[in-house]
């Protein structure tokens, strides 16, 4: 047996071998004789003669697979329902659509149009004025060089709050739209602070790491840290 022939005796034939089978069958050769000539199994020859046409040399018939459970109208209705209720779980969207489909089918149909259930990003709530000021700031310094930015002290703080909601929320959205307002989970500065971690750096220099039980860094502390970093 040929080394490329599986133990079952079946192997995929090249186009030349397929045409050879069709030609021999056209000349009246038996399937057994064709199998011996092409060096394949008789069942392989039978499948070739069933799936191919000698005159047109058509390719194999694709497997139809399972029937699609939704029509084009159903898909359109499901997508509209998902976009209108992007902050609901897939199970609720499936129920709202009124279609007799499973949650998995809903997920597949939405994925076909690049709508996937993802976790909402937690970002501070920004008013229009905040967004405008941030854009103005970015345009003001967009042409700064690396050396210019090395002279700036960057700092950040992490607040651990009692009573904060730790749960994550999923939303239905397209890729690349994570930071659109409607898909964000806004955060607000409220609640009692249990502990705050504050740190900074400038260029290649690291500043101090400060842990505070209450409150935050005031103006005097900022000035003191700035002198330490110079």
C-alpha positions as a Python dict, from the first residue, in 0.01 Angstrom:
ca = {
    (1, 'X'): (0, 0, 0),
    (2, 'X'): (120, 354, -78),
    (3, 'X'): (267, 539, 223),
    (4, 'X'): (9, 820, 177),
    (5, 'X'): (-281, 575, 192),
    (6, 'X'): (-456, 566, 534),
    (7, 'X'): (-521, 227, 699),
    (8, 'X'): (-881, 242, 577),
    (9, 'X'): (-760, 230, 217),
    (10, 'X'): (-909, 574, 135),
    (11, 'X'): (-690, 859, 15),
    (12, 'X'): (-753, 1190, -162),
    (13, 'X'): (-685, 1175, -535),
    (14, 'X'): (-525, 1447, -744),
    (15, 'X'): (-713, 1607, -1034),
    (16, 'X'): (-513, 1393, -1277),
    (17, 'X'): (-608, 1075, -1092),
    (18, 'X'): (-973, 1181, -1075),
    (19, 'X'): (-982, 1241, -1451),
    (20, 'X'): (-813, 905, -1505),
    (21, 'X'): (-1091, 734, -1306),
    (22, 'X'): (-1359, 915, -1504),
    (23, 'X'): (-1193, 831, -1837),
    (24, 'X'): (-1154, 461, -1755),
    (25, 'X'): (-1517, 445, -1639),
    (26, 'X'): (-1623, 616, -1964),
    (27, 'X'): (-1438, 343, -2157),
    (28, 'X'): (-1631, 73, -1969),
    (29, 'X'): (-1372, -33, -1710),
    (30, 'X'): (-1509, -179, -1387),
    (31, 'X'): (-1457, -2, -1053),
    (32, 'X'): (-1228, -285, -939),
    (33, 'X'): (-1009, -245, -1249),
    (34, 'X'): (-1000, 133, -1208),
    (35, 'X'): (-899, 99, -840),
    (36, 'X'): (-614, -137, -938),
    (37, 'X'): (-495, 102, -1211),
    (38, 'X'): (-506, 418, -994),
    (39, 'X'): (-386, 228, -684),
    (40, 'X'): (-672, 326, -456),
    (41, 'X'): (-967, 152, -295),
    (42, 'X'): (-1281, 53, -482),
    (43, 'X'): (-1492, 271, -247),
    (44, 'X'): (-1279, 573, -343),
    (45, 'X'): (-1350, 508, -710),
    (46, 'X'): (-1721, 479, -630),
    (47, 'X'): (-1721, 819, -457),
    (48, 'X'): (-1531, 976, -748),
    (49, 'X'): (-1782, 846, -1004),
    (50, 'X'): (-2073, 965, -789),
    (51, 'X'): (-1941, 1315, -714),
    (52, 'X'): (-1782, 1405, -1051),
    (53, 'X'): (-1918, 1448, -1400),
    (54, 'X'): (-1702, 1337, -1693),
    (55, 'X'): (-1824, 1609, -1932),
    (56, 'X'): (-1788, 1910, -1696),
    (57, 'X'): (-1537, 1772, -1442),
    (58, 'X'): (-1734, 1937, -1159),
    (59, 'X'): (-1576, 1946, -815),
    (60, 'X'): (-1705, 1766, -513),
    (61, 'X'): (-2044, 1871, -382),
    (62, 'X'): (-2004, 2079, -66),
    (63, 'X'): (-2162, 1939, 247),
    (64, 'X'): (-2483, 2135, 306),
    (65, 'X'): (-2443, 2129, 684),
    (66, 'X'): (-2726, 2198, 926),
    (67, 'X'): (-3010, 2418, 805),
    (68, 'X'): (-2983, 2783, 912),
    (69, 'X'): (-3241, 2854, 1183),
    (70, 'X'): (-3289, 3222, 1098),
    (71, 'X'): (-3386, 3404, 781),
    (72, 'X'): (-3236, 3731, 654),
    (73, 'X'): (-3529, 3919, 811),
    (74, 'X'): (-3475, 3736, 1142),
    (75, 'X'): (-3106, 3828, 1138),
    (76, 'X'): (-3184, 4194, 1072),
    (77, 'X'): (-3441, 4200, 1354),
    (78, 'X'): (-3197, 4031, 1593),
    (79, 'X'): (-2917, 4279, 1513),
    (80, 'X'): (-3148, 4579, 1568),
    (81, 'X'): (-3265, 4431, 1899),
    (82, 'X'): (-2905, 4379, 2013),
    (83, 'X'): (-2799, 4735, 1920),
    (84, 'X'): (-3095, 4884, 2103),
    (85, 'X'): (-3031, 4671, 2412),
    (86, 'X'): (-2651, 4655, 2399),
    (87, 'X'): (-2622, 4657, 2780),
    (88, 'X'): (-2835, 4347, 2832),
    (89, 'X'): (-2715, 3983, 2852),
    (90, 'X'): (-2742, 3769, 2539),
    (91, 'X'): (-3017, 3563, 2700),
    (92, 'X'): (-3236, 3874, 2747),
    (93, 'X'): (-3166, 3989, 2391),
    (94, 'X'): (-3269, 3645, 2264),
    (95, 'X'): (-3596, 3665, 2459),
    (96, 'X'): (-3667, 4021, 2342),
    (97, 'X'): (-3619, 3920, 1980),
    (98, 'X'): (-3908, 3675, 2006),
    (99, 'X'): (-3722, 3426, 1783),
    (100, 'X'): (-3722, 3054, 1859),
    (101, 'X'): (-3343, 3030, 1880),
    (102, 'X'): (-3082, 2953, 2145),
    (103, 'X'): (-2840, 3196, 2307),
    (104, 'X'): (-2557, 3031, 2111),
    (105, 'X'): (-2738, 3103, 1784),
    (106, 'X'): (-2780, 3467, 1891),
    (107, 'X'): (-2408, 3492, 1966),
    (108, 'X'): (-2321, 3341, 1624),
    (109, 'X'): (-2551, 3575, 1431),
    (110, 'X'): (-2415, 3882, 1610),
    (111, 'X'): (-2058, 3768, 1560),
    (112, 'X'): (-2123, 3750, 1185),
    (113, 'X'): (-2163, 4131, 1188),
    (114, 'X'): (-1877, 4187, 1435),
    (115, 'X'): (-2101, 4235, 1741),
    (116, 'X'): (-1956, 4054, 2041),
    (117, 'X'): (-2038, 4060, 2412),
    (118, 'X'): (-1746, 4224, 2595),
    (119, 'X'): (-1682, 4368, 2940),
    (120, 'X'): (-1747, 4741, 2972),
    (121, 'X'): (-1440, 4951, 3056),
    (122, 'X'): (-1449, 5145, 3381),
    (123, 'X'): (-1359, 5509, 3312),
    (124, 'X'): (-1411, 5832, 3508),
    (125, 'X'): (-1728, 6012, 3413),
    (126, 'X'): (-1649, 6306, 3180),
    (127, 'X'): (-1875, 6601, 3108),
    (128, 'X'): (-1857, 6770, 2764),
    (129, 'X'): (-1641, 7043, 2920),
    (130, 'X'): (-1392, 6783, 3046),
    (131, 'X'): (-1366, 6623, 2702),
    (132, 'X'): (-1315, 6960, 2534),
    (133, 'X'): (-1042, 7060, 2780),
    (134, 'X'): (-861, 6728, 2738),
    (135, 'X'): (-867, 6760, 2359),
    (136, 'X'): (-732, 7115, 2382),
    (137, 'X'): (-454, 6994, 2613),
    (138, 'X'): (-361, 6712, 2374),
    (139, 'X'): (-346, 6951, 2075),
    (140, 'X'): (-135, 7197, 2274),
    (141, 'X'): (140, 6944, 2350),
    (142, 'X'): (115, 6705, 2054),
    (143, 'X'): (441, 6834, 1900),
    (144, 'X'): (655, 6800, 2214),
    (145, 'X'): (974, 6597, 2182),
    (146, 'X'): (1085, 6309, 2406),
    (147, 'X'): (1327, 6544, 2585),
    (148, 'X'): (1041, 6784, 2656),
    (149, 'X'): (834, 6508, 2816),
    (150, 'X'): (1131, 6393, 3028),
    (151, 'X'): (1103, 6722, 3217),
    (152, 'X'): (745, 6645, 3322),
    (153, 'X'): (651, 6459, 3641),
    (154, 'X'): (378, 6199, 3578),
    (155, 'X'): (179, 6072, 3875),
    (156, 'X'): (-121, 5854, 3943),
    (157, 'X'): (-312, 5727, 4240),
    (158, 'X'): (-515, 5416, 4314),
    (159, 'X'): (-811, 5449, 4550),
    (160, 'X'): (-946, 5147, 4736),
    (161, 'X'): (-1300, 5227, 4848),
    (162, 'X'): (-1541, 5061, 5086),
    (163, 'X'): (-1878, 4989, 4926),
    (164, 'X'): (-1759, 5011, 4565),
    (165, 'X'): (-1930, 4781, 4316),
    (166, 'X'): (-1669, 4521, 4208),
    (167, 'X'): (-1889, 4353, 3948),
    (168, 'X'): (-1815, 4385, 3579),
    (169, 'X'): (-2081, 4452, 3317),
    (170, 'X'): (-2095, 4315, 2965),
    (171, 'X'): (-2209, 4512, 2660),
    (172, 'X'): (-2272, 4417, 2297),
    (173, 'X'): (-2043, 4625, 2075),
    (174, 'X'): (-1819, 4616, 1769),
    (175, 'X'): (-1442, 4585, 1789),
    (176, 'X'): (-1267, 4920, 1832),
    (177, 'X'): (-1563, 5092, 2001),
    (178, 'X'): (-1469, 5016, 2364),
    (179, 'X'): (-1424, 5382, 2463),
    (180, 'X'): (-1747, 5517, 2320),
    (181, 'X'): (-1955, 5674, 2597),
    (182, 'X'): (-2247, 5435, 2564),
    (183, 'X'): (-2023, 5130, 2616),
    (184, 'X'): (-1833, 5264, 2920),
    (185, 'X'): (-1907, 5196, 3284),
    (186, 'X'): (-1850, 5543, 3436),
    (187, 'X'): (-1691, 5577, 3778),
    (188, 'X'): (-1738, 5864, 4023),
    (189, 'X'): (-1520, 5989, 4308),
    (190, 'X'): (-1739, 5914, 4606),
    (191, 'X'): (-1741, 5676, 4898),
    (192, 'X'): (-1509, 5647, 5196),
    (193, 'X'): (-1145, 5591, 5104),
    (194, 'X'): (-989, 5295, 5282),
    (195, 'X'): (-638, 5345, 5150),
    (196, 'X'): (-473, 5530, 4863),
    (197, 'X'): (-151, 5441, 4682),
    (198, 'X'): (27, 5735, 4513),
    (199, 'X'): (337, 5721, 4290),
    (200, 'X'): (516, 5925, 4023),
    (201, 'X'): (805, 5921, 3773),
    (202, 'X'): (990, 6162, 3547),
    (203, 'X'): (1196, 6053, 3248),
    (204, 'X'): (1386, 5746, 3367),
    (205, 'X'): (1361, 5837, 3737),
    (206, 'X'): (1110, 5683, 3973),
    (207, 'X'): (956, 5890, 4250),
    (208, 'X'): (840, 5775, 4594),
    (209, 'X'): (559, 5529, 4651),
    (210, 'X'): (327, 5668, 4917),
    (211, 'X'): (47, 5484, 5098),
    (212, 'X'): (-216, 5695, 5276),
    (213, 'X'): (-497, 5568, 5494),
    (214, 'X'): (-722, 5870, 5433),
    (215, 'X'): (-735, 6169, 5201),
    (216, 'X'): (-489, 6237, 4923),
    (217, 'X'): (-185, 6437, 4816),
    (218, 'X'): (-221, 6813, 4867),
    (219, 'X'): (-43, 7109, 4709),
    (220, 'X'): (237, 7113, 4967),
    (221, 'X'): (311, 6744, 4917),
    (222, 'X'): (318, 6791, 4539),
    (223, 'X'): (577, 7071, 4575),
    (224, 'X'): (789, 6859, 4809),
    (225, 'X'): (785, 6565, 4566),
    (226, 'X'): (870, 6797, 4277),
    (227, 'X'): (1184, 6916, 4459),
    (228, 'X'): (1284, 6557, 4529),
    (229, 'X'): (1255, 6473, 4157),
    (230, 'X'): (1464, 6768, 4036),
}
